[in-house]
Amino acid sequence: MTGAVTDAWHDLIGEHRWRSTETVWVEEGREYGRERVGTLAAAVQRAVERCEGARVVRLRADTRLGHFAGQLGVWRAGGLAVADDGSLAPDVLDRVRPDVTLSVTVGEAAADDEVEEVARAAEPLPADRLPPDVVAVNFTSGSTGRRKAVAVTRQNLLALFACRGLDVPTEGVPTAGAFAAPAFDGWWFDTWKTVAAGGRVVRLPHVNEDVFAWPELAERYGIDRVLLPAAVITTVVGAMPECLAGIPWIFSGGEQFHGATYRQARQAGLTNRFVNLYGPTEATFATHRYDLPEEFTAAAIPIGHPLEGCDQTLPAADDSPPHLRHLVVSGPLVCAGYLDGGRLAEPFPVREGHATYRTGDLVHQDASGALVYAGRLDSQIKVNGTRVDTAALQSAAGTVPGVLDCRVAQDPRGTVAFVQLGRDAPARETVRAQLEPLVRSFSDAIRLHLVHTFPTKAGGKIDFPSLMDDAHTERAGKR
């Protein structure tokens, strides 16, 4: 790691940054100053240093602030911070093999009493098992298989924090509404990028908790940006658009953002600036950005152009139409590789000094040169022995009036096309009459299931197991 990167990192996490009483974090009605966060981080640092030789530290916390301060403390101790929001199963944790697990509780007690060692590895691995610049982990969602652990370096995070393409113009203190769970890559944008710019973080209740608290929080603290998964934006725009009205910049990420949702937002009177972000978990957070114009009529919202710190190449994709290309990204935003068994088991190839990642995503370019997502190399599934391109089916369903979104899911019980209807959609049977022949044109074995909202997990992504359970339960009830 170069001296410049080392200096920038220590400037970010050094104690001098955490001595003021200015508010840096708001959660559950309480405001926390930088000094309070720094004190808690110091207690975490001491706890790590007591565990001689500990390199990988698993953090459990009862608040988002606990994870944030925990990361700061682990970094000061020279460790790798693993934020466990409760979603990390034993097989996923085996990817990182933590040396020690700390519990961080934010309360009224002395700082050292808020940090407790709750577990230590029976057979600790050597501290030098990982490159010294790996400081954090991104966990993939597991939507295409077993969840993976991605090694995030200091350089990755500093490149993200310095990326001007993710900045928001503001006259006051930069203030982000934080929605992402700490085990997902959106956390770096929600929290650390804002704090690195001298801003503050306001933790937003989940949609399933109290979305109606958002407007009051936005007004009180001047929230100027929020990052939301596309499925959450669709839910809020369809049922309670007023909850977004006071936040000037709405960033969509994590899943494909559909034009129907954006047009519904405008029809509901929302005047926010909407930005579609794209980026694999393997690239720290985001690699591409597209700012939506006031009027947007295309069926698919582009993922846009590369951000500062990201380079792209577009090689031809085997067995795909000639106009489609496979998106490959490289640069300082691309992470080091995959962890397994507590080691960097699959480093990403390095070209011209930077890591490179083959995303598996297919794209084409529109007239402006912006990239448009067109599915995945592995988007085809087998239904009764016949290959079906789920991306094509989802795109076709999205053109039917009243349809906000369509997702195809498959499990041993069958294959279902889930279609989300807008608030002002025509009668269900009218929409169904248009959708059923369309779905059958792909396969007679795919069932159609209409919904008004997609259930989401804690991280905001669609909860497909719950959807499949509902669909199969409904089918069983009709027999």
C-alpha positions, 0 to 999 in steps of 0.5 A: 500500500502506498504512503499516500493511501496509508496517510489518507486512511490514518487521517480518516480513522485517527483520533483527531477526527473524533474529538468534536461534539458535533452530531455525526449519527442519529438513530432511534431518536438519539443524537451522537457526537463524534466524540461519543463514537470515538470513545466507543471505537476506542473501547473496541480497539482495546478489546481487539488488542487484548486478543493477541494475534486477532486479525479478523473480528466479527462484530455483533451490535444492537444498533447500526451505530454499534457496527459503525463504531465497531468498524472504526475501532477494529480498523484502528487496531489493524484488523479486518471488521466483519459486520454481522447483522444477524444474517450470517449463517455458520457456513457464511461465517466459515468464509471469513473464519473470525478470530474473535466475536465482539458484542457492541451495545450502545447505552449509558454504561462506560464505554468498556462495559459496552464491548464484550468478547463473546467468542474466540476461535478454538484454532486461530489462524495466523494473523498474516493469512490475509493481505494487510490492506484487507479491512472489511468484507462485502457479502453477496446476497446469495441470489445466484447461489451460496453467499460469498465473502468479498475482500475489501481493501483500504484502497477500495474504500478510499477510492469510493469515498473520493469518488466525485460521481457519487457526491451530492451538491448541498449547501449545508452539512451532507446528511444521508438517510441510512437504510442499508444493512451493515453486511451489504455494500450499500453501507459504505455509501450510506455511512462512511462516504458521508462521514468521510466528507464531514457529514452526518448519518440519520438511520431510517426505519425500515419500510416494515418498521415505520416508513411514515417517520421518514418525512419528519426525520428528513425535515428535522435533519435536512436529509439530502440523499438516500440509497434504496433498493429498487424494490423498496422504491417501488413499494414506497412510490406505489403506496406512500410516495409522500414519504420520499417527497422531502429527500432531494436525491433518491439513489436506486441500487442493488436491483434493476430500477424499472421505468414504470416505477419512475413514471409513477413517481412523477405522476404522484408529484415527486420532484426528486432527482433520481439516480440509477446506480449499478455495481457488483458487490465485488466492486466495493459499491457502485461502478456506473451511474445514470441520472434520470431526466424529467421525462423518461419514456424508454422501457429500460432505465440505463445503468449509465456511464462508468464512475471515476475510479472504474474502467469498463471493457465490453467483450463479446459474449458467447451464445448471445446476440451480437449487439449484447456485450459482457460487462467487465470492470476494473480499477481501484474500486474492484475488490481483492477477491473472494475469501474462503476458510479465512484466507484470500482463496480467489484473488481477482486477476490484476491488469495494469495495476488494478483488479478486474472482475467479470460481472456476468452481466449483459449490456448494450449501449443506447444512442448516448453511449450509456449502458443498458442492462440486458440480463445475465450470462446465466439468466436462462433457466430450465423449465421442464427441460426447456431453456427460458430467458428470465430477463427477456420475460421480465422485460416483456411483462414490464411493457404491459399497462399497470405492471410496475415490476416482474421477477421470475423465481424458481424452486423445486416446487415450480417456476413462478412469474411474480408481477407487481401491479401499480396503484392505478393499474387496471382491474386485476383480471384485465392485466392477467388476461394480457399477461397470461398469454405472454408468460405462456409464450415463454413456457406453459409451465411458468405460473403467474402470480400477481402482487401489490408489493414485494416482501423485502429482507432486512437489506431491502432486496426482494425476499424470494423464499417468502414470495414462493411460499405465498404462491405455492400456498395460494395454489394449494388452497385453490385445489 
